[in-house]
Amino acid sequence: MKIVVDTHTHTLASGHAYSTIQEMAIEAAKNNIEAFAVTDHGPAMKGGPFLYHFGNLRVVPETINNVRIIKGAEANIIDFSGRLDIPDEYLRRLEFVVASFHDICIEPGSVEDHTNAVINVMKNPYVDAIAHPGNPVFQVDIPKVVSAAKEYNKFIEINNDSFVIRPGSDKNCKEFALECKKQGVKVVCGSDAHISFDVGRFERVSKLFEEIDMPEELVMNTSVSNFLEYFRFKKQRLQKR
């Protein structure tokens, strides 16, 4: 299975990442990545950008170095009702939005707290995927979350970096992938790159997908056209609201 789109990356704007969009695009091309999403953290993350950063992403070219730039954000979940640190008025301007827990933005609670928060986030029409949901610090009811993803047409992210920087995530990531396979829920693959050299690094995700024989049709990142089609679908869906 060839992964050519990276749906989770960070630039200098996140405050704790170290490359520009241009530098990311150069390395993406070297790594045979055809598109990547710029998903800088929302303002609840210390050092993160102001909201107008996300409003001004319109100035970024659609392609740089022949790589499609997907304009997005990683919104931080800031309470167990599923509230995010980026208002809908900004989220609606973006192509791809991932939402996630970080203990610097919210103190961990119970499995029920985390599960309910994630499901409420999925009800937001501007959120596309739940990022690194396998983090055991914010343990969720995995079958219940995957079922909600199916109900609300959201993606589950399998995060390559989680296998290293979030101890214990490997077991949960595998369970998420197996549950998505079982329920027919589509996944996205994010490198979670915080420096240009890591854009498109999916060795751990690829190994997991090979191990469980993940159906390619459930993996969005195998072609840019998958995302272009999804963006059209999302636009049509939002216009009906």
Residue pairs with C-beta under 8 A, 6 or more apart in sequence:
1 206
1 209
1 210
1 214
1 216
1 219
1 222
2 222
3 189
3 200
3 202
3 205
3 206
3 219
3 221
3 222
4 32
4 33
4 34
4 35
4 221
4 222
4 223
4 224
5 33
5 34
5 35
5 36
5 37
5 70
5 189
5 220
5 221
5 222
5 223
5 224
5 226
5 227
6 28
6 33
6 35
6 36
6 37
6 189
6 190
6 191
6 193
6 199
6 200
6 202
6 221
7 36
7 37
7 39
7 70
7 72
7 96
7 98
7 129
7 157
7 188
7 189
7 190
7 220
7 221
8 37
8 39
8 74
8 98
8 131
8 157
8 159
8 188
8 190
8 191
8 192
8 193
9 24
9 36
9 37
9 38
9 39
9 190
9 191
9 192
9 193
9 199
10 16
10 17
10 38
10 39
10 40
10 41
10 74
10 192
10 193
10 194
11 17
11 19
11 20
11 21
11 24
11 38
11 40
12 18
12 19
12 20
13 40
13 48
13 49
13 53
14 40
14 41
14 45
14 47
14 48
14 49
14 194
15 41
15 45
15 46
15 47
15 48
15 49
16 47
16 194
17 40
17 193
17 194
17 195
18 194
18 195
18 196
19 27
19 195
19 196
21 38
21 60
21 64
21 69
22 64
22 65
23 196
24 36
24 38
24 193
24 196
24 199
25 36
25 64
25 65
25 67
25 69
26 65
26 196
27 196
27 197
27 199
27 200
28 34
28 35
28 36
28 65
28 67
28 196
28 199
28 200
29 65
29 66
29 67
31 199
31 200
31 201
32 200
33 67
33 199
33 200
34 67
34 68
34 224
35 67
35 68
35 69
35 70
35 224
35 227
36 67
36 68
36 69
36 70
36 199
36 200
37 70
37 71
37 72
37 95
37 96
37 98
37 190
38 57
38 60
38 69
38 70
38 71
38 72
39 72
39 73
39 74
39 96
39 97
39 98
39 131
39 190
40 48
40 49
40 53
40 54
40 73
40 74
41 48
41 49
41 73
41 74
41 76
41 102
42 48
42 73
42 74
42 75
42 76
42 84
42 85
42 86
43 49
43 50
43 51
43 85
43 86
44 76
44 78
44 85
44 105
45 76
45 85
45 102
45 104
45 105
46 104
51 86
51 87
51 90
54 73
54 86
54 90
54 91
54 93
54 94
55 90
55 93
57 71
57 93
57 94
58 71
58 93
60 69
60 71
61 69
62 68
62 69
63 69
68 224
70 95
70 96
70 227
71 94
71 95
71 96
72 94
72 95
72 96
72 97
72 98
73 86
73 90
73 91
73 94
73 97
73 98
74 97
74 98
74 99
74 100
74 131
75 84
75 85
75 86
75 91
75 97
75 98
75 99
75 100
75 127
76 84
76 85
76 99
76 100
76 101
76 102
76 105
76 106
77 83
77 84
77 99
77 100
77 101
77 105
77 106
77 117
77 118
77 121
78 84
78 85
78 105
78 106
79 106
79 117
80 106
80 109
80 113
80 114
80 116
80 117
81 117
81 120
82 116
82 117
82 118
82 119
82 120
82 121
82 123
82 124
84 91
84 99
84 121
84 124
84 127
85 105
86 97
88 124
88 126
91 97
91 124
91 126
91 127
92 126
92 238
94 126
95 231
96 128
96 129
96 227
97 126
97 127
97 128
97 129
98 127
98 128
98 129
98 130
98 131
98 157
98 190
99 121
99 124
99 127
99 129
99 130
99 131
100 130
100 131
100 132
100 133
101 108
101 114
101 117
101 135
101 137
101 138
103 137
103 138
108 114
108 137
108 138
111 139
111 140
111 141
112 141
114 138
114 139
114 140
115 140
115 141
115 144
115 145
118 130
118 133
118 140
118 145
118 148
119 144
119 145
119 148
121 127
121 130
122 130
122 148
122 149
122 151
122 152
122 154
123 152
125 237
125 238
125 241
126 238
127 154
128 154
128 155
128 230
128 234
129 154
129 155
129 156
129 157
129 188
130 145
130 149
130 154
130 155
130 156
130 157
131 157
131 159
131 190
131 192
132 157
132 159
132 161
132 162
132 166
132 169
132 190
132 192
133 140
133 142
133 145
133 156
133 157
133 172
133 176
134 158
134 159
134 162
134 166
134 169
134 170
134 171
134 172
134 173
134 175
134 176
135 162
135 166
135 169
135 172
136 166
136 167
136 168
136 169
136 171
136 172
137 166
139 172
142 172
142 175
142 176
142 179
143 179
143 183
145 156
146 156
146 176
146 179
146 180
146 183
146 185
147 183
148 154
149 155
149 156
149 180
149 185
150 183
150 184
150 185
155 185
155 186
155 187
155 188
155 220
156 176
156 180
156 185
156 186
156 187
156 188
157 187
157 188
157 189
157 190
158 173
158 176
158 177
158 187
158 188
158 189
158 190
158 205
158 208
158 209
159 166
159 169
159 173
159 190
159 192
159 205
160 189
160 190
160 191
160 192
160 201
160 202
160 203
160 204
160 205
161 190
161 191
161 192
161 193
161 198
162 169
162 170
162 173
162 192
163 169
163 170
163 173
163 204
164 204
170 204
173 208
174 208
174 211
174 212
176 187
177 187
177 208
177 209
177 212
177 214
178 212
179 185
180 186
180 187
180 218
181 212
181 214
181 215
181 218
184 218
185 218
186 218
186 219
186 220
187 214
187 218
187 219
187 220
188 219
188 220
188 221
189 202
189 205
189 219
189 220
189 221
191 198
191 199
191 200
191 201
191 202
192 198
193 199
193 200
193 201
208 214
209 219
216 222
220 226
220 227
220 230
